[in-house]
Structures are given as C-alpha cells and as structure tokens.
Amino acid sequence: MPAVMLHVAFVVPFRFETSLRFLRAALDVPGCAVSLITQEPQDAFDAELRKRLAGFRQVKDALSGAALVDACRHLSQRLGM
C-alpha cells in the first residue's frame, strides 16, 4: 500500500447516494486518506465505508463555514495530519 501523501476532509452534509458515490471514489484514490464531515451520525453509514475512513466528525451544521473549519482543525489535530 502506498504511503499516505494527502489527507482529504470530504463533506457530505446529508447521506444521499449521489454524495456517497463521490465519497467512495475518493476512498479509492491511492495515497489518499479520507475523513468524513457530516451532520449525520456515524452509524448512518455502512460499516464497510466507516472502516475505510481515516477520521469522522459530526457537526451540527455542515453548511456552516465555521463548523467545517472547526471540524477540519479537530481532524488535523487528532490524526496528526
């Protein structure tokens, strides 16, 4: 497996199948660690997808720029990326 060169915080405000297709495609990019930021609870996503995530952060409002910045900072500190 290639070393992780990039960490992507992928925002899926709501669990729509279209959004999940893009998320799964990002998870397939070699050398890319993907974290998920969403309003949905973690258990709203299937176990197989959750296992592939580098990180997860639920926010109250995934359309708020301030909430997204805070979530990215949290993930960065937690994951050391």
C-alpha positions in Angstrom: 0.0 0.0 0.0 1.4 3.4 -0.9 2.3 5.9 1.8 -0.4 8.5 2.5 0.6 11.7 0.8 -2.7 13.6 1.0 -5.5 13.9 3.6 -8.9 14.9 2.3 -11.7 16.1 4.5 -14.8 15.1 2.5 -18.0 16.9 3.4 -21.3 15.0 3.0 -23.9 17.2 4.7 -26.6 14.7 4.3 -26.5 11.0 3.4 -27.5 11.0 -0.2 -26.5 8.1 -2.5 -25.0 10.6 -5.0 -22.7 12.0 -2.4 -21.7 8.6 -1.2 -20.6 7.7 -4.7 -18.2 10.6 -4.7 -17.0 9.7 -1.2 -16.4 6.0 -2.3 -14.4 7.2 -5.3 -12.3 9.4 -3.1 -11.6 6.4 -0.8 -10.3 4.5 -3.9 -7.6 7.1 -4.7 -4.2 5.6 -3.9 -2.2 7.5 -1.3 -5.2 9.5 -0.1 -6.6 9.3 3.4 -10.2 10.4 3.6 -12.1 11.8 6.6 -15.8 12.5 6.6 -17.5 15.6 7.9 -21.3 15.3 8.1 -24.4 16.2 10.0 -25.4 12.5 10.1 -24.5 10.2 13.0 -21.6 7.8 12.3 -23.9 4.8 12.3 -25.9 6.2 9.4 -23.0 5.0 7.2 -22.4 1.3 6.5 -19.7 -0.5 8.4 -17.5 -1.2 5.4 -17.4 2.5 4.5 -16.7 3.6 8.1 -13.7 1.2 8.3 -12.1 2.9 5.3 -12.3 6.4 6.8 -9.2 8.0 8.3 -11.5 10.1 10.5 -15.0 11.1 11.2 -16.5 14.3 12.6 -20.2 15.0 13.0 -21.2 18.7 13.0 -24.4 20.5 13.9 -24.5 22.4 10.6 -22.4 21.0 7.7 -23.3 24.1 5.6 -21.6 26.5 8.1 -18.1 27.5 7.1 -17.1 28.0 10.8 -18.3 24.5 11.6 -16.3 23.0 8.7 -13.1 24.9 9.7 -13.5 23.6 13.3 -14.1 20.1 12.1 -11.0 20.2 9.9 -8.9 21.5 12.8 -10.2 18.8 15.1 -9.4 16.0 12.5 -6.0 17.5 11.8 -5.0 17.6 15.5 -6.5 14.1 16.1 -4.9 12.5 13.1 -1.6 14.4 13.1 -2.1 15.5 9.5 
